[in-house]
Amino acid sequence: MERMITYNRTKKSYKKITITSLWNEKGVALVMVLIISAISLAMMAGLLYMITSGTQISGLERRYKIAREAGIGGGGIAYEIIDSRIVTAASLATEFSYLSTFTVTATDACLNAKLLTKTIDWPITCDKSVSINPSTSTTYDMSFILGGYTIYGKIVDTVLGNTSGDGDLIRSGVVTTENASVQKMPYFYTVEVAAQSTNSPSERAKLSILYQY
């Protein structure tokens, strides 16, 4: 604040003349406009970020759903392979030759063991881990292309049953004391399926399937 004072020599007294403000109204308005503009820009930037993030998340979710659907389709093929009871790689490749680039990477010994014996009896060379690495053929039993996605499948666990009519299956069961009949026990196969886009490897999905035969 600036205070203007005059001295009256005749009356020897001080008299207040005026008080003026140092605040410039135009300067204050400019500062307020800048503050409001900064706040508006920050709000717009946040809104754009949320819209962009939402679009990216929606795209990722859509691509994952497509990969998952491809994996489910691959699981259906895995059911057919198990039902076929074919235990040689060559015969299996012939039977499912209608699939694009169908390749069996498991050995005949492993196919036979995984389809017809319990997990504990598998040869030590048969991979039973749940992980699948598309770049390492020993980590899956077979692969094929389905709708632009490469499907990798592997049986990782087998629990024996006695419900199949196939005479090649190794049978086991218990007899009830009430009616002396064999209790029905299904076969259970745990199958790992990985689906990966042929053109974009980052688009992928993995499923763990328990199949009752």
C-alpha positions in Angstrom: 0.0 0.0 0.0 1.2 3.6 -0.8 0.2 6.3 1.6 0.3 9.9 0.4 0.5 12.6 3.1 0.9 16.4 2.9 2.2 18.8 5.5 0.3 22.0 6.2 2.9 24.5 7.3 0.4 27.0 8.6 -1.6 24.7 10.8 1.3 22.5 11.4 -0.7 19.3 11.0 -0.7 16.2 8.9 -3.6 15.4 6.6 -4.3 12.1 4.9 -4.8 12.8 1.2 -5.4 9.4 -0.5 -4.6 5.7 -0.4 -4.0 3.8 -3.6 -3.6 0.1 -4.2 -0.5 -1.4 -5.8 -2.6 -4.3 -7.1 -3.1 -4.1 -10.8 -6.5 -5.5 -11.7 -5.4 -6.6 -15.1 -2.4 -8.5 -13.7 -4.6 -10.3 -11.2 -7.0 -11.3 -14.0 -4.2 -12.6 -16.1 -2.9 -14.8 -13.2 -6.3 -16.2 -12.6 -6.8 -17.0 -16.2 -3.4 -18.8 -16.3 -4.4 -20.8 -13.2 -7.8 -21.8 -14.6 -6.2 -22.7 -17.9 -3.6 -24.9 -16.2 -6.3 -26.7 -14.2 -8.4 -27.2 -17.4 -5.4 -28.6 -19.3 -4.7 -31.0 -16.4 -8.3 -32.2 -16.5 -8.2 -32.7 -20.3 -4.9 -34.6 -20.1 -6.3 -36.9 -17.4 -9.5 -37.4 -19.5 -7.5 -38.2 -22.6 -5.3 -40.6 -20.6 -8.3 -42.5 -19.2 -9.9 -42.7 -22.7 -6.6 -44.0 -24.2 -6.0 -46.5 -21.4 -9.6 -47.7 -21.7 -9.2 -48.3 -25.4 -5.9 -50.2 -24.9 -7.4 -52.4 -22.1 -10.4 -53.1 -24.3 -8.1 -54.1 -27.2 -6.1 -56.4 -24.9 -9.2 -58.0 -23.5 -10.6 -58.5 -27.0 -7.4 -60.1 -28.3 -7.2 -62.3 -25.2 -10.8 -63.5 -25.7 -10.0 -64.5 -29.3 -6.9 -66.4 -28.2 -8.9 -68.1 -25.4 -11.6 -69.1 -27.9 -8.9 -70.6 -30.1 -7.5 -72.4 -27.1 -11.0 -73.8 -26.3 -11.2 -75.0 -29.9 -7.8 -76.7 -29.5 -9.1 -78.3 -26.3 -11.9 -79.9 -28.4 -9.3 -81.3 -30.7 -7.4 -82.7 -27.7 -10.6 -84.6 -26.7 -10.8 -86.2 -30.1 -7.1 -87.2 -29.9 -7.6 -88.8 -26.5 -10.7 -90.6 -27.7 -8.9 -91.9 -30.8 -6.6 -94.0 -28.5 -3.9 -93.7 -31.2 -0.5 -94.2 -29.6 1.9 -93.7 -32.5 3.0 -90.3 -33.8 2.8 -91.3 -37.5 -0.7 -92.8 -37.2 -1.9 -89.8 -35.2 -0.6 -87.4 -37.8 -2.4 -89.3 -40.5 -5.6 -89.4 -38.6 -5.6 -85.7 -37.9 -4.0 -84.6 -41.2 -7.0 -82.3 -41.9 -5.6 -79.9 -39.3 -3.1 -77.3 -40.7 0.5 -78.2 -40.0 -0.4 -80.9 -37.4 2.8 -82.0 -35.8 3.4 -84.6 -33.1 6.5 -83.9 -31.0 5.9 -86.6 -28.3 7.5 -90.0 -28.8 5.4 -93.2 -29.4 6.5 -94.3 -25.9 5.2 -91.1 -24.3 1.9 -91.2 -26.2 1.3 -94.8 -25.2 2.2 -94.0 -21.6 0.1 -90.8 -21.3 -3.0 -92.3 -22.9 -3.0 -95.8 -21.3 -1.1 -95.6 -18.0 -1.1 -93.6 -14.8 1.2 -90.7 -14.4 3.6 -92.4 -12.0 4.3 -95.1 -14.6 5.3 -92.7 -17.3 8.9 -92.9 -18.6 11.2 -90.3 -17.1 11.7 -88.7 -20.5 8.0 -87.8 -20.8 7.4 -84.2 -19.9 4.7 -83.8 -17.2 5.2 -80.1 -16.3 2.4 -77.7 -16.8 4.6 -75.1 -18.6 4.6 -74.9 -22.4 7.3 -73.0 -24.3 6.4 -72.7 -28.0 10.1 -72.4 -28.9 10.9 -75.7 -27.3 9.2 -78.7 -28.9 9.9 -81.0 -25.9 7.6 -79.0 -23.7 4.4 -80.0 -25.6 3.1 -83.2 -27.2 1.6 -81.8 -30.4 0.8 -78.6 -32.2 -1.4 -77.4 -35.1 -2.8 -74.2 -36.5 -6.4 -73.3 -35.9 -7.9 -70.0 -37.2 -4.7 -68.0 -37.3 -3.5 -69.4 -33.9 -1.0 -72.1 -33.2 -2.3 -74.5 -30.6 0.1 -76.4 -28.4 -1.2 -79.3 -26.3 0.2 -81.7 -23.7 -1.2 -84.3 -21.4 0.4 -83.7 -18.0 -1.5 -86.2 -15.7 -3.5 -89.4 -16.2 -5.7 -91.0 -13.6 -6.8 -94.5 -14.6 -10.4 -95.6 -14.6 -12.5 -98.5 -15.9 -15.4 -97.0 -17.9 -14.1 -97.2 -21.4 -15.0 -100.2 -23.6 -11.7 -100.0 -25.4 -9.9 -103.3 -24.7 -6.5 -101.6 -25.0 -7.0 -99.6 -21.8 -5.4 -100.7 -18.6 -8.2 -101.4 -16.2 -8.6 -101.0 -12.5 -11.5 -100.9 -10.1 -12.9 -102.0 -6.8 -15.7 -104.4 -6.0 -18.4 -103.4 -3.7 -19.3 -105.7 -0.9 -23.0 -105.0 -1.3 -23.6 -106.3 -4.9 -20.2 -107.6 -5.8 -20.1 -105.5 -9.0 -17.2 -103.4 -10.2 -17.7 -99.7 -9.5 -17.5 -97.4 -12.5 -14.5 -95.1 -12.4 -13.8 -92.7 -15.3 -10.4 -91.9 -16.7 -9.2 -88.4 -15.9 -6.7 -86.5 -18.1 -5.3 -83.2 -17.3 -4.5 -81.4 -20.5 -2.5 -78.1 -20.9 -3.4 -76.1 -24.0 -1.6 -72.9 -25.1 -2.9 -70.8 -28.0 -0.7 -68.2 -29.6 -1.3 -65.9 -32.6 0.7 -66.9 -35.6 1.3 -63.3 -36.6 1.5 -61.7 -33.1 3.1 -63.9 -30.5 2.0 -61.5 -27.7 -1.6 -62.5 -28.3 -1.9 -65.8 -26.4 -3.9 -67.7 -23.8 -3.3 -70.8 -21.7 -5.9 -73.2 -20.4 -5.8 -76.1 -18.0 -8.4 -78.7 -18.8 -9.6 -81.7 -16.8 -11.1 -84.2 -19.2 -13.2 -87.1 -18.1 -13.1 -90.1 -20.4 
